[in-house]
Amino acid sequence: MKFWVIFIVVAFFGCHTSSKKHGQDTQNQPKSTVSLYILGTVQDGGSPHIGCKKECCSQLFENPDPDRKVVSLGVVDHETKKTYLFEASPDITSQLKELKKRAGTSEETPNGILLTHAHIGHYSGLMYLGREALGAQKVPVYAMPKMENFLRNNGPWNQLVDLGNIQMISLVNESELKLSKNFSIVPFTVPHRDEYSETVGYKLMGPNQSTLFIPDIDKWSKWEKQIVKEIESVDLAFLDATFFSGEEIDNRDISEIPHPFVIESIELFKNLPETEKAKIHFIHFNHTNPLLNPKSDAHSNVIQKGFGVASLGQQFEL
């Protein structure tokens, strides 16, 4: 009789302990094989913005908001532990550290940096890979032909190439590229101010979901593709929301800094089914954009209409 009592007690606690341990392991595992992380949401100039005298910046000069980082996405293939950074922003130092943390790896640099174009918020972070800072070794940098040519043939960027801090890898428009076992991309050109390079967006594809990333474009109507159809073809879409409306422009000539206003995008997408609206997450906010303030009426209005507003630290499964 004593034997059976002891056996039952041991069996119960043995099963209980095993179950608890399994639950802890499951909790620590990623939700899917490939995860996408929002590492930055702000337009190139950052927030607060240089020379800004407006209310939107006044408090931030005294009390900076750590969530105000320039636009960037991070992707982790958890199975292979490979990491990819979309955009080399001025905030690359903290963004790479966050990507490393999310991946649970010891590597300080990613398996690839993918650039969209040659405007300061999207590539200037490469400077921190050079001899004045990290002195990195052959970090793969993916770029379209004009962007690659710009980096190879203009200082100080060509020094990164010559010293082997970065290794340029050519992208082909509309051509799928498999970056890891579970993650692929398709780069595509979009109309924008192409002073030094073309401008591209990306389609990111994991084993379960795909997403669009278009942080910069002139106007949706200038693109030869129909953005509504492109949204239909994916599960998520992170889209240019630089300016909420024309009221932010003041004395600037909008033809010099063209972007689709958020109010224009909302009007364009207003008749989409709720499931399609829910795919859309606005990103790349100018320092004047009220969407940077989650307590603003503009932010609440966008959410109420069924759209998303990207925020630092968000995680999406691909």
C-alpha positions in Angstrom: 0.0 0.0 0.0 2.8 2.4 0.9 4.5 1.6 -2.4 1.5 2.7 -4.4 1.0 5.9 -2.4 4.7 6.8 -3.0 4.5 5.9 -6.7 1.4 8.1 -7.2 2.9 11.1 -5.4 6.1 10.8 -7.3 4.3 10.4 -10.6 2.1 13.4 -9.9 4.9 15.8 -9.0 7.1 14.4 -11.8 4.4 15.2 -14.4 3.6 18.5 -12.8 7.3 19.6 -12.9 7.7 18.4 -16.5 4.6 20.3 -17.6 5.7 23.5 -16.0 9.1 23.3 -17.6 7.6 22.7 -21.0 5.4 25.8 -20.5 8.4 28.0 -19.7 10.2 26.8 -22.8 7.2 27.4 -25.0 6.7 30.9 -23.6 10.3 31.8 -24.4 10.1 30.5 -27.9 9.3 32.9 -30.8 5.7 32.8 -32.0 6.8 32.0 -35.5 10.0 31.2 -37.5 10.4 34.8 -38.8 9.6 37.9 -36.9 9.6 41.6 -38.0 10.3 44.3 -35.5 9.7 48.1 -35.7 13.0 49.7 -34.8 12.2 53.2 -35.8 9.2 55.3 -37.2 10.4 58.8 -37.7 11.4 60.7 -40.9 15.1 61.2 -41.7 15.5 64.4 -39.7 14.4 62.8 -36.4 12.4 64.3 -33.6 13.2 66.8 -32.2 14.2 68.2 -35.6 17.2 70.5 -36.2 16.1 74.2 -36.1 12.6 73.4 -35.1 10.9 76.2 -33.1 7.4 74.6 -33.0 5.5 73.2 -30.1 6.0 69.7 -31.4 9.8 69.9 -30.6 9.9 72.4 -27.7 9.7 69.8 -24.8 11.7 67.2 -26.7 14.9 69.3 -26.7 14.8 69.3 -22.9 13.3 65.8 -22.4 14.1 63.6 -25.5 11.7 60.7 -26.2 13.6 57.5 -26.5 10.9 56.1 -28.8 11.6 58.8 -31.5 14.0 56.8 -33.7 14.5 57.2 -37.4 12.6 54.7 -39.6 14.0 51.1 -39.6 12.7 47.5 -39.6 14.5 44.5 -38.3 13.8 40.9 -39.3 15.0 37.8 -37.5 14.9 34.2 -38.8 14.8 32.5 -35.5 15.6 29.0 -36.9 18.9 30.1 -38.5 19.5 33.1 -36.1 20.1 35.3 -39.1 19.2 39.0 -38.8 18.4 41.7 -41.3 18.2 45.5 -41.0 16.1 47.5 -43.4 17.6 51.0 -43.6 20.9 52.2 -42.1 19.5 55.2 -40.1 21.3 57.7 -37.9 20.0 55.6 -35.0 21.7 52.4 -36.2 23.7 52.0 -33.0 20.7 51.4 -30.7 18.7 49.7 -33.5 21.4 47.0 -34.1 21.6 46.4 -30.4 17.9 45.9 -30.2 18.0 43.6 -33.2 20.7 41.5 -31.5 18.6 41.3 -28.4 15.5 40.2 -30.2 17.5 37.5 -32.1 19.2 36.2 -29.0 22.5 36.1 -30.8 26.0 37.3 -29.9 26.6 39.0 -33.2 26.8 42.8 -33.2 26.2 43.2 -36.9 23.4 41.8 -39.0 23.6 39.3 -41.8 22.4 42.0 -44.2 21.5 45.7 -44.4 19.0 46.5 -47.1 18.7 50.1 -48.3 15.9 51.9 -50.0 17.6 55.1 -51.2 20.2 57.8 -50.7 18.4 60.2 -48.4 20.1 60.8 -45.1 17.8 58.9 -42.8 18.1 55.7 -44.9 21.8 55.1 -45.4 23.9 57.6 -43.3 24.1 55.0 -40.4 26.6 53.1 -42.6 29.2 55.6 -41.3 29.2 53.9 -37.9 30.5 50.7 -39.6 33.8 52.4 -40.6 37.2 52.8 -38.9 36.1 55.8 -36.9 33.6 53.6 -35.0 33.0 49.8 -35.3 35.5 48.9 -37.9 33.2 46.2 -39.1 34.2 43.3 -41.4 32.3 42.7 -44.6 28.8 43.5 -43.4 26.6 42.7 -46.4 24.8 45.8 -47.8 22.1 45.2 -50.4 21.3 47.9 -52.8 19.9 48.6 -56.3 22.4 49.6 -59.1 22.3 53.4 -58.7 22.5 53.2 -54.9 25.4 50.8 -55.1 27.2 53.0 -57.6 26.7 56.0 -55.3 28.3 54.2 -52.4 31.2 52.7 -54.4 32.2 56.0 -56.1 31.6 58.7 -53.5 33.5 59.4 -50.3 33.3 58.7 -47.5 31.2 55.7 -48.4 33.6 54.2 -50.8 36.1 53.9 -48.0 33.7 51.5 -46.3 33.9 49.4 -49.5 37.7 49.8 -50.0 38.5 48.8 -46.4 36.1 45.9 -46.4 33.9 47.3 -43.7 30.9 46.5 -46.0 30.4 44.2 -48.8 28.1 45.4 -51.6 25.5 43.0 -52.9 23.5 44.0 -56.0 19.7 43.8 -56.0 17.6 43.4 -59.2 14.3 45.2 -59.6 11.3 42.9 -59.2 13.6 39.9 -58.6 13.0 37.7 -55.6 16.1 37.0 -53.4 16.2 34.4 -50.7 18.1 35.7 -47.8 17.8 32.8 -45.4 16.0 29.5 -45.2 12.7 31.1 -44.2 13.0 34.7 -45.5 12.9 36.2 -48.9 12.5 39.7 -50.4 11.5 41.4 -53.6 12.8 44.9 -54.2 10.8 47.2 -56.5 11.3 50.8 -57.6 8.9 53.6 -56.7 8.8 57.3 -57.8 10.6 59.7 -55.4 13.3 62.3 -55.4 16.1 60.3 -57.0 19.0 62.8 -56.8 21.7 60.2 -56.1 20.0 56.8 -56.4 16.8 55.1 -57.3 14.2 54.7 -54.6 12.9 51.2 -53.8 10.3 49.5 -51.6 10.4 45.9 -50.5 8.1 43.0 -50.3 9.2 40.9 -47.3 8.2 37.2 -47.3 8.3 34.7 -44.4 6.9 31.2 -44.3 3.4 32.4 -43.2 2.9 36.1 -44.1 4.3 38.8 -46.4 4.5 42.6 -46.0 5.1 45.7 -48.0 7.6 48.3 -46.9 7.3 51.7 -48.7 8.7 54.4 -46.4 9.1 57.0 -49.2 7.1 57.7 -52.4 6.1 60.9 -54.1 2.3 60.2 -54.6 0.4 56.9 -55.0 -0.9 58.2 -58.3 2.6 58.6 -59.7 3.4 54.9 -59.3 2.7 52.7 -62.3 1.3 50.1 -59.9 -2.0 50.4 -58.0 -1.3 50.5 -54.3 -4.7 49.0 -53.5 -3.9 45.9 -55.5 -0.4 45.7 -53.9 -2.0 45.7 -50.5 -4.4 42.9 -51.5 -1.4 40.7 -52.4 0.2 40.9 -48.9 -0.8 40.5 -45.2 0.8 43.7 -43.9 1.8 47.1 -45.4 4.0 49.7 -43.8 3.4 52.8 -45.9 4.8 56.4 -46.2 3.1 58.7 -43.7 5.6 61.5 -43.7 3.1 64.3 -43.5 -0.4 64.1 -42.0 -1.7 67.0 -44.2 -0.5 70.1 -46.0 -0.8 72.2 -42.9 2.6 70.9 -41.8 4.5 72.2 -44.8 4.4 76.0 -43.9 6.9 77.8 -46.2 8.4 74.7 -47.8 7.6 73.9 -51.5 5.8 70.6 -51.5 7.1 69.8 -54.9 10.6 69.6 -53.3 9.5 67.2 -50.7 6.5 65.3 -52.2 4.8 62.5 -50.2 1.3 61.2 -50.0 -0.5 63.0 -47.1 -2.0 60.6 -44.6 -5.4 62.2 -45.2 -5.0 61.5 -48.9 -4.1 57.9 -48.2 -7.1 57.5 -45.9 -9.4 58.9 -48.6 -7.9 56.5 -51.2 -8.3 53.5 -48.9 -11.6 54.5 -47.3 -13.7 52.0 -49.2 -11.5 49.0 -48.6 -12.9 46.1 -46.5 -12.0 46.3 -42.8 -9.6 43.4 -43.3 -7.7 45.3 -45.9 -7.5 48.5 -43.8 -6.2 46.5 -40.9 -3.2 45.5 -43.0 -2.0 49.1 -43.3 0.4 50.6 -40.8 1.5 54.2 -41.4 5.2 54.9 -40.8 8.0 57.4 -41.5 6.5 60.4 -39.6 7.9 63.9 -40.0 8.5 65.6 -36.7 5.4 67.8 -37.3 3.2 64.8 -37.8 0.5 64.4 -35.0 0.6 60.7 -35.5 3.8 60.7 -33.4 1.6 61.5 -30.4 -0.6 58.6 -29.5 -2.8 60.9 -27.5 -3.5 63.2 -30.4 -6.9 63.5 -32.1 -5.3 62.6 -35.4 -3.9 59.3 -34.0 -7.3 58.4 -32.5 -9.0 59.2 -35.8 -6.7 57.0 -37.8 -7.2 54.1 -35.5 -10.9 54.5 -35.4 -11.0 54.4 -39.2 -9.4 50.9 -39.0 -5.8 51.7 -39.9 -2.6 51.1 -37.9 0.1 53.5 -36.7 3.5 51.9 -36.4 5.2 52.3 -33.0 8.7 51.4 -31.8 9.0 47.9 -30.5 6.1 46.4 -32.3 6.5 42.7 -33.4 4.8 41.1 -36.4 5.1 37.5 -37.4 6.0 36.5 -41.0 
